[in-house]
């Protein structure tokens, strides 16, 4: 079995090499629309996220959806919802939010969905004032390209470009930087327009224009979609610049000692940590003048078009290893993938391919990527496209105050070394631990101090009732991050348990609620799903059989795991307050592995 998996892993990696080398000619299937309606007019519409599954795996059904193309049409949609007492939520063309923030409620409740996918025509650049004002439905790539055409640059952006401007600021999307205004896009927002409910004599909805230094902007910048509908966003720009990037693949022994200096030394620096491989990859990334030679591109490996065959084979291989409890097979995959990432600089290209460091390119080509979004061949796609049975994973994202992050690193190392490093191979098949830096923000639902963001992806079973290999490891890591060290969850990511008691982690949380009550007193823009995330109360979660397997609860009884399959609720190994689903012979077993 082990030799079979080894050769299968090599086949997947070899095929991946071919795909990457042919990325200029092999194109991808366009992602499916996130809103799909019954063509007969009966049964309403269904809202999906781009992974095809919400945290609870239940569909989001909506009676109707509208597609405004102008700000006035957007205002009219809100007015109609207010007049008819409908719940209302906004979704963009992309919908990469993992929690159900965009779902207005069940099909049986009066509700409507507003899509901004066609509200994307306005991009007004003020070259002298160094600002840009855009419709909220404008895509990030569309914005960046127009700004770069004017020889200007948007400084902050998330690494994934498949987002709208309104969506990315609403959920606190970010890149990596402690310099200047920082790496969070909302901290570069200097104004926005918000459509909110109004009295009948005001037309049932009105547009309010909010400019810095109005304190209302601090609430509206990261609004989670519960204050109103963002219609326009005004962002600050800077004169155009290039970036010079080098990756240093090295051992991880000093990571807890050097991460702070790394963030201070490199404007856009980050660190990718592969615990099972004892490897840290330091990104040396600073701006350089426009006349610096180089026309490089950052086409991140995970966001490139992938052969559908490769994506399906990779998923099938990992699923087979899960079923066979084959940790060593996962480690062979992790080692092979890491070696390939080093070979191709994780998607950096000096031209058509990577030829050596440093890679120098325009800011607009280096800051964000997502080439799998744009093409139309039938042989390749984004690797997680739900139509192809490709990659299917969880994404946990924890945001730590900088001074607490060193303790998290030490706990990860302690957990890794207490059991065995091989148990961490499951996360290293993906992107290990991606460590980024975001600056303190005045946004009420942003970060109140300089912070460090850690993302890690890991296998999600095709069936909700199926336990995962090393399930307890990932559950303990989540609870170490969010409970022991008090990390905040990224609003657009994470399993439900990450949001427990989230209100206590934001000093301005109740100021935000005051604004919410003022702008939306009837709670038109709230739903049971957004309340579940925003208020993070465990009693709102369904603590049914198997709920801990999907992160819908923290186990407190064996039935929350899967006792019929040998998984019982146990204390953590290094964090005794944690409660995790661990494979063992019986509920009374003291086995640690």
N, C-alpha and C positions, 0 to 999 in steps of 0.2 A: 504493500500500500504506500509506504513512504517513498519508494523509488518511483512509483507511478505519479505521485503528487509532485515529485521533484521535476520529472520531465515535463509534466503539464505546466508547472510554473515557468520553466524555461521557454516553453512554447508561447505562453502568454506574453512574457517579457520580449521575446524575439519579435512577435507580432506587433507589440507596442512600438518597437524600434522602427519597423517598417511604416507604421501609421504616422509616427512623428516625422520621419524623413520625407513622407509624401504629403505632408499636411497642406502644401501649397496646391495640390491637385485633387486630393480626396476631400470632399465636402461633407457636411452633416445634414441629417434630417432636421428641419426646423422644429423647435419645441412645440408641443401641442398647445392650443389655447387653454388658458387656465379657467375660463368660464365656458361651459358647454351646456347648451339648452336643447330641450326636446323639440325637434323640428315640427311636430304636430301641433304644438301650442299647448299641450297638456303636460302636467308634471313639473313645470317650472324649469329651473336651471341648477346646475351643480358647479360649485367653486372648488377647484383643486389647488394645491400648491404644486410647485414644479417637480416634486418628488413623487406625487401621486398618492400621498398618504399623510394625513394629519396625525398628531400625537395619539389620538384615541382611535384612529383608523376608521372613524365614521365619516360619511360624506357630509359636506356642507350644502344643504339644499336651500335655494332661494326662489321665491315666487317669480321675481322679475329682475331684469338688469337693464340699465340705460347706459348709452355711450355718448355723452356730451362732447362737443368739439370746440366750444367756446366757454369763456368764463360765465357768460350770462346763461347759457344752457346748464352749466354746472349749478349756478345759483337757483335756477328754476327747478332742478331736480331736488335740491334740498328743500325748497319751498313746498313742492308737491308732497314730499315725505312728511314735513311738519304739518301741513294742512290735513293730511289723511292719517296722521298719528302712526307713521310707519317707522320701524327701526331702519337704520341706514348705515351701510359700511362702504368703504372705498377700496377698490383693488386696482392694481396697475396691470400692464401687459404681462408682467413676469411672475409675480406672486411667489417669492422665495421665502416668505415667512413660514417657519416651521410650526409655531403655535397658531391657533385658530383666531388670530386677532381680526382678520378680515371677514369673519363669518358673522352675519347679522342676527342669526337665530335659526330656529327650526322652520321647516316649510309650512307648518301649521300657524305660525305667527305672522302678522302683517309686517312685511319687511321688503326692502329693496336693496339692490347692489348697484353702485355707481362705478363704472370702469373708466379710468383715465387713459386707456390705450389709444384713443383717438384724439385726446386733448393734449397735443404735443407739437403745435406749430410755432409757438413764439419763443425765440431766443434773442433777447435784446442785449447787445454788448455796449457798454460805455467804456471806450478805450481810454479816455482821459481820466475818468473816475475809477477805473480798474474794478468794474462791477459787471455782473451779468444777471438779467432777470428772465426767468423761464417759466413756462407752463409746468405744472406739477407732474404731468404725464410724460414729459420729455425724458428719454432714456439717458443714462449716464454717458454712454459712448457718444450719442448724438451731441450732448452738451460739450464734452471734452473736445471733440473734433472741431466744432464751431469756434470754441475759445482758442484752440491752437492755430486755426486759420487766421485769427486776428493777432498772432504773435504774442499771445498771452497764455498763462497757465493757471489751471485750477490746482491748488496745492494739495488738498486732501481728497482721497477717494478710497472706497473699499477695494479689495483685491479682485472682487467679482463684479463685472460691469453689467450683469443682467438685472438691473434695478432701475426704477424711475427716481427722479429727483425728489418728488414728494414722499415716496416710500422710504428712501434711504435716510432722509433726515428724520422722519417720523419714528424710526426704530433705532436711531443712534448708530448707524453704520459708520465705519471708520477704516482708515489705513493704519499707518504706524508712524508716529512722530511725537516727541516732546518739545520740538522746536517751534518757535513762532506761536501761531494760534493752535497748533497741535494737529493730530491726525484724524480727529472726528469731524466729519463734514458739517455737522450742525453748528460747530464753533466758527465756521466761515460764513454763516448766514447772518446778514445784516438787515434783513427785512423779509416779510412774507405777507401774503393775503390769505385770510381765513374766512370761509363761508360758514355762518352759524345761523341757527333758528332765530326768527324775529316775530314780532307781533303782526297781527293781520294787517294793520294800517301801514306796516313796513314791507308788505309783500310776502310775509311768512319766512323770509330768509334775507340776510344782508351780508355784504362783503365788508370786512374790517381790514384796514391796511395797518400793519404793525411794523414800525421801524425802530432800530436801535437808537437811543437807549431805553425805550419803553420796556418796563419790567415784564409786560405781558409776553414779550418775545421769549423770555426765559422759560415760560411754560409752553409756548407754541412750537418751539424748535424741535423738541422731542415729545410729540403729543400722543403717540401710539394710536392715532386715529380717533381718539375719544373726545376731542374738543370741538371738532368741526371738520370741514373739508378744506385742505390746503389747495389753493388755486394758483398762486404765484410764489416763487421763491427768488430772493435776491441774494447773490453770493459775492463775496470779495474775491478778486483775482490778483495775480502778480505778473510782472513782465515775464515773458517766456524764458524758460531755462531748460537745460538738459540735466540728466542724471548719469552718474557713473556707478556701476554695480559690479561687485565681486562677491562670490560665495566662498567661504572658507569651511570645508568639511574637516572637522577635527574631533578629538575626544571630549567627553562631557564632564570631566572631573572638576572643572573650575566654574561651571556655569552659574552656580549660586553666588560666586564672588565677582563675576565680571558683567552680569547683565545690566547693572545700573550704569557703569562706565560706557558700555556699548551704546545704550540709548542716548547718552549725553554726547558721544563722539560722532555718531552718524545720524544725520537728519531723518532719514527714512529707514533706519536699521531695524531688523527683526532677527529672531533666532528660531530655528526649527530644531526641536529636540527629539531624537529617536531613542527612547530609554532602553529598549531591548538590545539595540546595537551599540549602546554607550557612545553615541555620536551626537554632536551638536553642530549645526550649520549656521554660521554667523553671516548675516548679510551686511556687507560694507557698502553703504548706499548714501551718497551725498550729491547735492546739486553741483553742476559745473556750468561755465559760461556757454552760451549758444554757439560760439565759434569753435568749441572743442570738437575735434574730428570724431565722427561716429554717427551711425543711423540705426542704432539697435532697437530691438523690440523685446518686451517681456510678454511671452505667450505661454503662460503658466501651464505646465504639463497636464495638470488635472482638469483644465478648462479647455483643452484642445479637442478637436473632433477625434473620436475613437471609433475604430472598426467595431461594428455591432457584434461581430463574432468574438472579438477580444473582450469586450465588456461582458458579454454573456458567459464566456469561458472563465473569466476572472471571478465572476459571481458564483458560477457553478463549482469552481475549485474551492473557493472559501467555504461554500455551503457544505461540500463533501468533507472538508477538514473539520468543520463544526460537528457534523454528524459522527465522524470517526474520532472526535476528541483528539485531533492530530495537531498538537501545538508545534511540533517540529516542522510540519509542512508549512504552517503560517510563517515560521521564522525564515524558511528558505525563500518564501515569497517576499518577505520584508527586506531581506538582505539583497535579493536580486533587484527589487525596485529601487532601493537606496543607491545601489551601484549604478543603475541606469540614470537616475536623477543627477548623480555626480557627473556622469559622462556628458549629458546634454545640458548641464547647468540649470536644471529644473524648468527649462523653457526659455531661458535667455537666448537671444539670437543676435549676432553681430550683423547679419544680413539675412540670407535664407536659412542658415544654420548657425550653431554656436561654433566659433573658431578660437576663442580664448578670451581671458579677462584682461582688463575690465571691459564690460559691455556698456557703451555710451549711447544714449538716445534721448530724443525729445521727451519731456515730462509726460505728454499725452500718450506716448507709446510705451512708457515704462511703468506707469502707476497702477494700471488695472488691466484685466484681460477677460476673455470669454469668447474665443473664436468659434467654439462649437455652436454658438447661437445663430449664426448668420447664413448657413448654406443649405443646399437642397438635395444632395445626393441621397440615394436610398441605402447606401452601404455603411454609413457611419452616423454618429450622433453624439450628444452629450452622454457621458458614461452612465448617468443616473436616470436617463429618460425612462419614465415608467412603462412605456410601451414595449420595451425590449428585454425585460427581465435582466437588466444590468445591475450596476451597483445599487445597494440599498443599505442605508447606514443611519446611525444616530449622529448628531453633532452637539456636543456639549461645549459651551463657551462661558468661561468664568472670568470676571473682571475684579482684580485684586488691587487694593491700595498698595502702592509700591513697597512700602516698608514691611508688608506682610508676605510678599511673594517669596522671599527667601525661605520662609518656613514651609511653604507649599512644596517647593523644589526638594527640600530635605525630606519631607514626608513621602513624596513620590519615590525618591531613591531608597528610602527605608522600606517602603512596601515592595518595591522591585527586588531588593536584595534579601528581604525576609523570606519571600516565597522563591521565585526564580525569575531571572530576567526574561526567559522565554514566554512567560505569561503576558508580557507586554507587546509581543509581536503583532497581536491583532490590531493595535493602534498604529504600529509602524508600517503596516501594509498601506495605510492611507497617507497621512501627512504628519505622523508623530504628534508632538505638541507644538503648535505654531504660537510663538510668543511675540506679541506686538505691544506698542506703547501708545497710550493716549493721555493727553494733558488734562489737567483740572478744568472743569467747565462751569459756567454759571447756569446752564440749563437745569431746570428743576429735576428732570429725570435723566440727567447726564451724570458724569462723575464729579464728585465734589473735591477730589484731590488727584494728583498725578497717579495714573493707574497702569496696570499691566494686564493685558488680555491674553488668555490661553484658550485656544481652540483644539479640540481633538475629536476625530471621527472614529467610529468603530461599528462593527457588524450589527445589523438589525435583522432578526429572523423574519422569514417570509410570513410566518403565522404568529399571531400575537401570543399564543399559548406555549410557544417553544422556547425553553430556556437557552441561553447562549454559553458557549465555552468561555470560562473565566468571567462569567457574569458578575460575580462578587467583586472582582478587581475594579471593574468600571463603576459599579455602584458605590464602592468605598471611596474611589477617587472623587466622584461627584459630591459625596457627603463631606469628605475632607475639605473640598473647595468651598462649597456653599454653606455648610453648617459650622465646621470647626474654624475655618479662617474667614468666614463672613463675606465671601466673594459675592458680587452682584451678578445676576444672569444677564446675558445679552438679550434684549427684548425680542429679537426676531428669531432666536434659536432656542435650543434646550428642550429637554423633557420637562413635564409639568412640575416634578418635585423641586426643580431648581428655583422655582418662584415662591416656595414656601416662606412666609414671613418677609417677603421682599420689601414691604412698606417700611420696615424698621431700618433698612439700609440706605435710605435716601433722606437726608436732613430736611429737604424741601418738599417732601411727599405731600404733606397736608396743604402747603401753599398751592401745589398742583391741583389737589382736589377742590380747593376753593375756586380756582379759575374754572375748573371743569363744571362745577355747580353753577357758576355765573353764566358761562357761555352756553351750556346745554342743560338747563334745569330739568327737562323732561327725560334726560338720558336717551335721546334718540340715537346717539353714536356709541352707546354701550350695549353689550350683549353678555349672556352668561359666559361666553368664551373669553371676552376681553376682561370681564370681572375676575374670572378664574386666574388670569395671569397678573392683573394689576393688584389684586388684593391678596393673592397668595395664601389663602386659608385652607388648611388641610381638610376641614370639614366639608368644603365644596367639592372635593375630589371623590370619585367613586371608589371606595376601598373594597372592591369585590374580589373574587377569587382571581389570582394571577395578576393583580394590578401592579405589583412591583416589577414584574418582568418588563413592562413597557415604560417604567418611570412615571406611572400615573399615581403612585403613592410610594411611601417608604414602608416596607413590610413591618408589621408588628405581630403577625401570626403566620404560621407556616402556609396557610391557605392563600396568602398573598403572593406566594412564590409558586412552586409546582411540586408539592410533595409526591404526587403520583409518578413524577419523573426524577425523583431523588433530589430535589432542590428545596431547602428549608431555610427559614428565617434565622440568621445567625448574627452575632456581633462582628464588627470589623476586626481586622487583624492588628492594625496599629492604632486605629481610632475606635476605641471600644464602644463609644456612643453610637456608632454607625450600626444600621441594621440592613443586612444584605442577604440576597438569595444565593446560598452556597450549595454546591453539589456535595452530598455526603450520604452515608449509608442510611441514616435515620434522623429524626428530629432531635434525638438526644446525642447524636454523634459529636465528638469533639474534634473531628478532622479539620485541619487548617487549610487543606489544599483542594 
